[in-house]
Amino acid sequence: MFDPGKIETVSGKIVKVKYYEELRLIICTDAKKPVLVALGPMDYFAGQNKVLKAGDTATVTGSMITVDDTPLMIATKIKEDNEEMQVRDNEGHPIWMGWKKIK
C-alpha cells in the first residue's frame, strides 16, 4: 500500500489520537483539512516512551494512499516540538521490524 512516489509533509494540531493495535492520529492542518495518519504498532511507541496527545502540534511526513475511499497517510517520520522520530524508511519499510522490547 505504501507508495514512495506519493510522499507528502503535513503540519498542524493533533485533534485525535486513536490507540488501537496501531497508533493513529488525526491532524488538522493549517488549511483546516483533517488528515488521518497511521504511525505504527502501539508496542513500538510505548517502548520509545513517546506520548502524543490532542492539542500537540506535529509535522508528519509519509505516503498518502486511499483505503476504502478514505485518504490515509502512512507515516515515515513525525516531528513534535524538537523531537523527530523515524517510523519507516522512505520505501515504507517499518523501523520496528525485528524490534522487540526486552523484558
C-alpha positions in Angstrom: 0.0 0.0 0.0 2.9 2.4 0.7 3.7 4.5 -2.4 7.2 6.1 -2.3 6.0 8.3 -5.2 3.4 10.0 -3.1 5.4 11.3 -0.1 4.0 14.5 1.4 4.5 16.5 4.6 1.6 17.9 6.7 1.7 20.1 9.8 -1.0 21.0 12.2 -2.6 20.3 15.5 -3.4 16.8 16.6 -7.1 16.7 17.1 -7.5 13.0 17.9 -5.2 10.1 19.0 -6.5 6.6 18.4 -4.9 3.9 20.4 -5.7 0.5 18.9 -3.2 -2.1 17.9 -1.8 0.6 15.7 -1.3 4.2 16.7 -3.3 6.6 14.5 -3.7 10.4 14.6 -6.0 12.9 13.1 -4.1 16.1 12.3 -6.0 19.3 11.4 -3.7 21.2 9.0 -3.3 24.9 8.9 -5.7 24.8 5.9 -8.3 23.2 8.3 -8.1 19.9 6.4 -8.1 16.8 8.6 -5.5 14.1 7.8 -5.7 10.6 9.1 -2.2 9.3 9.9 -1.1 5.7 10.5 2.1 5.7 12.6 2.7 2.1 13.7 2.1 -0.5 16.4 1.4 0.6 20.0 4.1 -1.6 21.5 6.8 0.2 19.5 5.7 3.7 20.7 5.3 2.5 24.3 8.9 1.2 24.1 10.1 4.6 22.8 8.3 6.5 25.7 6.6 8.7 23.1 3.3 10.1 24.1 1.2 12.1 21.6 -2.0 13.8 22.6 -4.7 16.0 21.3 -3.6 19.7 21.2 0.0 18.9 20.4 1.4 20.4 17.2 3.1 17.9 14.9 4.7 17.7 11.4 4.3 14.3 9.7 5.9 13.0 6.5 4.6 10.0 4.8 2.8 8.4 1.8 -0.7 9.4 1.0 -2.9 6.5 0.0 -6.6 5.7 -0.1 -8.2 2.8 1.8 -11.9 2.1 1.4 -12.4 5.6 -0.1 -10.6 7.2 3.0 -7.4 9.1 2.5 -4.7 7.9 4.8 -1.1 8.9 5.4 1.3 6.1 6.2 3.9 8.0 8.2 7.7 7.8 7.7 8.5 10.3 10.4 6.9 12.6 12.9 8.2 15.7 14.5 6.7 17.1 17.6 8.4 20.1 19.3 12.1 19.5 18.8 11.8 15.7 18.8 11.8 13.8 15.5 11.0 10.1 15.3 11.6 7.9 12.2 9.0 5.2 11.9 9.6 3.9 8.4 12.3 4.4 5.8 11.5 6.2 2.5 10.5 2.9 0.9 7.9 2.3 3.6 9.8 -0.4 5.5 9.0 -0.2 9.2 11.8 0.7 11.6 10.2 -1.6 14.2 10.6 -4.8 12.2 12.7 -7.1 14.3 12.3 -4.7 17.2 11.1 -6.3 20.4 11.1 -4.8 23.9 13.4 -6.7 26.2 11.6 -7.7 29.4 
